[in-house]
Amino acid sequence: MGEKIAIDPVTRVEGHGRVTVHLDDQGKVEDAFFHIVEFRGFERFVQGHPYWEAPLLVQRLCGICPVSHHLAAAKAIDQIVGLDPEDLSPTATKLRRLLHYGQVFQSHALHFFYLASPDLLFGVDAPREKRNVVEVAITNKELAKKGILMRKFGQEIIKAIAGKKIHGIAAVPGGVHKTLFPEEREYFLKDGDVPSIDTMIKWTKEMVDFIKAYHDQNFQWLDSFAHFPSGHLGLVTEKGELELYDGRLRAIDAKGKITLNDVPDDDYIKYFTEGVEKWSYMKFPYLKDLGRGRGWNRVGPLARLNVSESISTPLANKELLEFKAYNGDKPNNSTMHSHWARLIEMLYCAEEMKNLLDDESILGEDLLREGTRRPEGIGIIEAPRGTLIHHYQVDEKGMITKCNLIVSTTHNNEAMNRAVRWVANNVLDEQKEITDGMLNQVEIAIRAFDPCLSCATHAVGKMPLKLEVYNSDNQIINQFIKDSN
């Protein structure tokens, strides 16, 4: 029996994960696993509650992406009260979309500027005390300032619509409970406490230019690091455009062949199932017809751009064409290109927010619609991290009897494990001494997926890192510890 290396927990992600690398008798990497080691069971907690409470309850899954769960649950509850997405009033739909774009915008800003940029700016081998957003602010004050204000803009959009930046209430069965007031709309159209939406578009375009310049200088590392073939899944419009709020499910394989051909999202249960492994609380979704080995998909910004043929807004669409041309218009399987894709999505969200804020009808008073009760509802949106599914069944009294949640990070479970194995085989195997920089590369591969482990297992955890090396007798022979500071 060989040795085992454990990284526990992984840092600069939302939630608590653990990585183990198993070595054979010759000290070579035999296998590697990304374990999700906490569990809270939200799918059971919501059972017995009335269906109208679901959009409020599920927000407590996470403090990073509560809006995503709120809206996915709301879309499901709309169906339970007898309404499909097209049945909602135009004003209600536009307000929900504005809320959603604000959420994606602020979440992408959080990930890029706070979590990912230290590795990009300082390198994988930088001292751990330098790999944080404070050092980013010291080194590149303008970049950090824009990142903070861009995230604030998205949060202010959320606050205006939902009442609070975190765990507010906007969507109710059949629509929304409040319109946007003229003074609230004006707040985002002119520079003031927060820069205007026009400034947001300008700055986001600058960030896309920044990442493209970074790619020009570091393409060898970015193209090859954690590169592996995978399927890709996301929502698209009937025209094949990028869609974040309401669309059809499309999946392609690593070579671009369509494996799920724009099916209605309500039919997800016909096509997907979930596998389990004894070493993780997080499940492994895959397409039934392809099986566990070939039917898994990445989700999130990289996958969404891969499955989309175009983007409806002009600036983001121009960047999408350049992004696709970089890889010869073939699916992009380079994990580190997720950051580039993420910034293109931010640009799309900024353009869409401007379109909605410029639309006078978003101030309308027609907010609620009614339908005929149904026993089941399914809500699917594209959360910042990828495809998010909420599925509820209720009894005749309106109490939730069954809940199934497939969150973005769960879809990415297999892909994150593949990324960890890539680093183990290509980095750990090449170096005999375990270093902080080496361990950071394992985390970089995971961080590129922007995982929210709290959502995936419905748990929260601490953020130190602990690595242990075991000999063949399962005794600790070396230990590496890094605290949360």
Secondary structure, 3 states (H helix, E strand, C coil): CCCEEEEECCCCCECCEEEEEEECCCCCEEEEEEEECCCCCHHHHCCCCEHHHHHHHHHHHCCCCHHHHHHHHHHHHHHHCCCCHHHCCHHHHHHHHHHHHHHHHHHHHHHHHHHHHHHHHHCCCCCHHHCCHHHHHHHCHHHHHHHHHHHHHHHHHHHHHHCCCCCCCCEECCEECCCCCHHHHHHHHCCCCCCCHHHHHHHHHHHHHHHHHHHHHHHHHHHHCCECCCEEEEEECCCCEECCCCCEEEEECCCCCEEEEEEEHHHHHHHEEEECCCCCCCCEEEECCCHHHHCCEECCHHHHHHHCCECCCHHHHHHHHHHHHHCCCCCCCEHHHHHHHHHHHHHHHHHHHHHHHCCHHHHCCCCECCCCCCCEEEEEEEECCEEEEEEEEECCCCEEEEEEEECHHHHCHHHHHHHHHHHHHHCHHHCCCCCHHHHHHHHHHHHCCCCEHHHHHCCCCCCCEEEEEECCCCCEEEEEEECCC
